[in-house]
């Protein structure tokens, strides 16, 4: 169990997750609760159910300061972001992902007793298109879209606060699981098979991605928060790549039928990153090797889930 510092009456250390109701935040919350934390969280909008949940816009500096001062977190996982690469509002992407992060770090640094670990979720999209077969943390950043640029900018902002806060930067590659919105690729594919659709429209079938299970990602985040390797940057990845064609074949095998795949040119992105596969060796060196969840098992979990809501 983690060492308690600030604590509730039961003696539990406090974890703050920004984006608590998001796909990853929900799973990480369960992981941290199991590890002995009292979990607090921020949500965007007004739906702040529960005494430990706060409705706050990260761009609202005053409200954010109020929440941070009240929670007094021991560890922080900053997951709140605009995370959909094809999001159409570039201004919102930069405002939330860069300015919102700056406000959070400024607020945490103002605490009399600062957190012992602050994890920031960046993205493997900062690498962009690279000729390197397996991407390590030393690969030069060459983002190919606004989302990737915003996450790289967030990392640079974070470095301004590293002398004041124990910041850990993570660069997750693609990951999926129950509860991920259907505007993301794998949930879209799974939803078609769940409803027995006869055809599906997709973009480039030959893009290749390193997919992990969200449960593995949450375990990695929890372990990093426990160990608190301040100033370090980690890829969060499986080290295995799958093309879209291979994923469709897996889903067909699980669902027991073949689907008619139609390539829609409107779904082929400009500046598409053709292959993203990460090197997990640095992460494993620090936290040990996590139990592997094969992609086919993740797809089966998503296909057979009674509910996909979080």
C-alpha positions in Angstrom: 0.0 0.0 0.0 1.3 3.5 -0.8 2.7 5.6 2.0 0.0 8.0 3.4 0.8 11.7 3.6 -2.3 13.9 3.3 -5.1 11.6 4.2 -8.8 11.2 4.9 -10.0 10.1 8.3 -9.4 6.4 7.3 -5.7 7.2 6.7 -5.8 6.8 2.9 -3.5 8.8 0.7 -5.2 11.0 -1.9 -5.1 10.6 -5.6 -6.4 13.2 -8.0 -7.4 12.2 -11.6 -8.2 14.9 -14.1 -10.7 13.5 -16.6 -12.1 11.1 -14.0 -15.1 10.1 -16.1 -13.1 9.6 -19.2 -12.3 6.2 -20.7 -8.9 5.9 -19.0 -9.8 7.8 -15.8 -12.5 5.4 -14.9 -10.2 2.3 -15.2 -7.3 4.1 -13.4 -9.7 5.1 -10.6 -10.5 1.4 -9.9 -6.8 0.6 -10.0 -5.8 3.3 -7.5 -8.7 2.4 -5.2 -7.6 -1.2 -5.1 -4.1 0.1 -4.2 -5.5 1.9 -1.2 -6.0 5.5 -2.4 -9.0 7.7 -1.8 -9.6 8.9 -5.4 -10.8 12.4 -6.3 -11.4 13.6 -9.8 -12.3 16.5 -12.1 -14.9 16.3 -14.8 -15.8 18.7 -17.6 -19.2 20.1 -17.4 -21.7 20.0 -14.5 -22.1 16.3 -14.0 -20.1 16.0 -10.8 -21.7 13.1 -9.0 -20.3 12.1 -5.7 -18.5 14.0 -2.9 -15.0 13.4 -4.3 -15.8 14.7 -7.9 -15.5 18.3 -9.0 -16.8 20.0 -12.1 -14.0 22.2 -13.4 -12.8 23.5 -16.7 -9.0 23.3 -16.6 -8.8 26.7 -18.4 -10.7 28.3 -15.4 -7.7 29.0 -13.2 -9.6 30.3 -10.2 -11.9 27.3 -10.0 -9.0 24.9 -10.5 -7.1 26.5 -7.7 -10.1 26.0 -5.4 -10.3 22.3 -6.2 -6.5 21.7 -5.8 -6.5 23.5 -2.5 -9.4 21.5 -1.2 -8.2 18.1 -2.4 -4.5 18.5 -1.4 -3.5 15.5 -3.5 -0.6 13.1 -2.8 -0.4 11.9 -6.4 -1.9 13.4 -9.6 -2.7 11.7 -12.9 -3.5 14.3 -15.5 -5.6 12.6 -18.1 -8.0 15.3 -19.1 -7.5 16.4 -22.7 -9.0 16.6 -26.1 -7.6 13.2 -27.2 -9.4 12.6 -30.5 -6.8 13.1 -33.2 -9.4 14.2 -35.8 -11.1 16.7 -33.5 -12.0 19.7 -35.7 -11.4 22.6 -33.4 -7.6 23.3 -33.3 -8.0 26.2 -31.0 -9.8 24.0 -28.4 -7.1 21.3 -28.7 -4.3 23.8 -27.9 -6.3 25.6 -25.2 -7.2 22.5 -23.3 -4.1 20.4 -23.8 -1.5 23.1 -23.3 -3.0 26.0 -21.3 -5.1 23.7 -19.2 -2.0 21.7 -18.3 -0.1 24.8 -17.4 -2.8 26.0 -15.1 -2.8 22.6 -13.4 1.0 22.6 -12.8 0.9 26.2 -11.6 -1.8 25.3 -9.1 0.0 22.2 -7.8 3.3 24.1 -7.4 1.5 26.7 -5.3 0.6 24.1 -2.6 2.4 24.3 0.7 2.8 20.5 0.6 3.2 19.4 -3.0 2.3 16.0 -4.5 5.0 13.3 -4.4 4.1 12.3 -8.0 2.5 14.1 -11.0 1.9 11.9 -14.0 1.1 13.7 -17.3 -0.4 11.8 -20.2 1.2 12.9 -23.4 1.0 10.8 -26.6 3.0 8.7 -29.0 1.6 11.0 -31.7 4.4 13.4 -30.9 6.7 11.1 -32.9 4.7 11.5 -36.1 5.9 9.7 -39.2 9.3 8.1 -38.5 11.4 5.6 -40.4 12.4 3.9 -37.2 10.9 0.5 -36.9 10.6 0.5 -33.1 10.3 3.8 -31.5 12.1 4.6 -28.2 11.8 7.7 -26.0 15.0 9.0 -27.7 13.3 9.2 -31.1 13.1 12.9 -32.3 9.6 14.4 -32.1 8.1 15.2 -35.5 4.3 15.5 -34.9 2.1 15.3 -38.0 -1.2 16.8 -36.7 -2.4 19.4 -34.2 -3.1 16.9 -31.5 0.5 15.7 -31.6 1.9 19.2 -31.7 -0.3 20.1 -28.7 1.0 17.2 -26.7 4.6 18.0 -27.5 4.0 21.6 -26.5 2.5 20.3 -23.2 5.7 18.3 -22.6 7.7 21.5 -23.1 5.5 23.4 -20.7 5.9 20.6 -18.1 9.7 21.0 -18.3 9.3 24.6 -16.9 7.9 23.1 -13.7 10.2 20.1 -13.2 12.3 21.9 -10.7 9.2 22.4 -8.6 7.2 19.3 -9.1 8.0 15.5 -9.4 6.7 15.2 -13.0 6.5 11.9 -15.0 5.6 12.2 -18.7 4.0 9.2 -20.4 3.6 8.7 -24.1 0.9 6.1 -24.6 0.6 4.5 -28.0 -2.9 3.4 -29.1 -4.9 1.5 -26.5 -8.5 0.4 -26.3 -11.1 -1.4 -24.2 -14.6 -1.4 -22.8 -15.9 2.2 -22.5 -13.9 3.9 -25.2 -16.1 6.1 -27.4 -17.1 4.8 -30.8 -15.4 7.8 -32.6 -12.2 5.8 -32.0 -11.3 3.2 -34.5 -11.4 -0.1 -32.6 -14.7 0.7 -30.7 -16.2 1.6 -34.1 -15.2 -1.8 -35.5 -16.4 -3.7 -32.4 -19.8 -1.9 -32.4 -20.4 -3.0 -36.0 -19.8 -6.6 -35.0 -21.8 -6.3 -31.8 -24.9 -5.3 -33.9 -24.1 -7.9 -36.7 -23.6 -5.2 -39.3 -23.0 -6.6 -42.8 -20.5 -3.8 -43.9 -18.3 -1.2 -42.5 -16.6 2.0 -44.0 -13.0 2.6 -43.0 -10.0 4.6 -44.1 -6.5 3.3 -44.9 -6.5 -0.5 -44.1 -2.8 -0.7 -44.1 -2.0 1.6 -41.2 -0.3 -0.2 -38.4 -0.6 0.5 -34.7 0.7 -0.7 -31.4 -2.4 -1.4 -29.4 -2.6 -2.1 -25.7 -5.4 -2.9 -23.3 -6.6 0.1 -21.2 -6.3 -2.2 -18.1 -2.6 -2.6 -18.8 -2.2 1.2 -19.3 -3.9 1.9 -15.9 -1.6 -0.6 -14.2 1.4 1.1 -15.7 0.2 4.5 -14.6 -0.6 3.3 -11.0 2.9 1.7 -10.8 4.6 4.9 -12.0 2.7 7.0 -9.5 3.9 4.6 -6.8 7.5 4.6 -7.8 7.5 8.3 -8.8 10.5 8.4 -11.2 10.5 12.2 -11.4 11.8 13.8 -14.6 11.5 10.7 -16.7 9.5 10.0 -19.9 8.1 6.7 -20.8 6.5 5.0 -23.8 3.3 3.1 -22.7 3.0 0.4 -25.3 3.0 -3.3 -26.1 5.8 -3.5 -28.6 3.6 -5.3 -31.1 2.0 -3.8 -34.2 -1.2 -4.7 -36.0 -2.6 -3.5 -39.3 -6.3 -2.6 -39.6 -6.7 -5.7 -41.9 -5.4 -7.9 -39.1 -7.7 -6.4 -36.6 -10.7 -6.9 -38.8 -9.7 -10.5 -39.3 -9.5 -11.0 -35.5 -12.9 -9.5 -35.0 -14.4 -11.7 -37.7 -13.0 -14.8 -36.1 -14.4 -13.8 -32.7 -17.8 -12.8 -34.1 -18.1 -15.8 -36.4 -18.8 -14.0 -39.7 -17.0 -11.9 -42.4 -17.8 -8.3 -42.8 -17.8 -6.3 -46.1 -15.1 -3.6 -45.7 -15.5 -0.5 -47.8 -12.7 2.1 -48.0 -14.2 5.6 -47.7 -11.7 8.2 -49.0 -13.2 10.7 -46.6 -11.8 8.6 -43.7 -8.3 8.7 -45.0 -6.5 11.4 -43.1 -4.1 13.9 -44.5 -0.7 13.5 -42.9 -1.6 10.0 -41.7 1.0 8.4 -39.4 1.4 5.1 -41.2 3.1 3.1 -38.5 3.4 3.6 -34.7 5.1 0.8 -32.7 6.7 1.5 -29.4 9.7 0.2 -27.5 8.5 -0.7 -23.9 11.9 -1.6 -22.6 12.5 1.6 -20.5 9.1 1.3 -18.9 9.7 -2.4 -18.1 13.1 -1.5 -16.6 11.5 0.9 -14.1 8.2 -0.9 -13.2 8.8 -4.5 -14.3 7.0 -6.4 -16.9 3.2 -6.1 -16.6 0.9 -9.1 -17.4 0.4 -9.1 -21.2 -3.2 -8.9 -22.5 -3.3 -10.1 -26.2 -5.3 -7.8 -28.5 -7.6 -10.6 -29.4 -8.5 -10.9 -25.7 -9.2 -7.2 -25.5 -11.5 -7.4 -28.6 -13.3 -10.3 -27.0 -13.8 -8.3 -23.8 -15.3 -5.5 -25.8 -17.5 -7.7 -28.0 -18.9 -9.6 -25.0 -19.3 -6.7 -22.6 -22.8 -6.3 -21.2 -22.4 -2.5 -21.2 -19.8 -0.2 -22.8 -20.6 2.8 -20.6 -18.4 4.1 -17.8 
